[in-house]
Amino acid sequence: MHFFWGSFDFAVTRFSGRRAPERAGADIITREAYSHEVISVGFLAWRGEMNGAAFYAYAAPEPAGLAIAPCVLKKLFTASR
């Protein structure tokens, strides 16, 4: 579980162990947070501007083609309770 921007989200984050390129203009917290390659996926129960929940995924640094890669849901499970 992560706590970001005043809200909890459920996430899985993995680090490769390889150093990432330094982010130009990043503050000390951001520079440390993204000092190594990272990929994260999660669910955010947001109540701000989005006014609803969302699934998200990101990688830093972003691999070539990631922003245009299709995201396909192969199976969906819902529970009545």
C-alpha positions, 0 to 999 in steps of 0.5 A: 500500500502506498500513500500519495497525495493524501490518498491510499492506493494499492500497488505493486512496485518493482525496481530493476536494481539498475540506476536510472538516468537523472531527472533534470530539474527534479527536487531531492525527493523525486530524484531519490524516488526515481534513482533506479528503474521502476515499474508500478501498477495499482488501484487508486480510490481517488476523490479529487479531480477524477472523482472516482477510482482508477487503475494505473501503470507507469515505468520510469524511465519510460520504455520506447513505445509504452505510451502507445502500447495497447492495454488489453483486459483478457479476463474480468472478475466481479463479485456480488459482495 
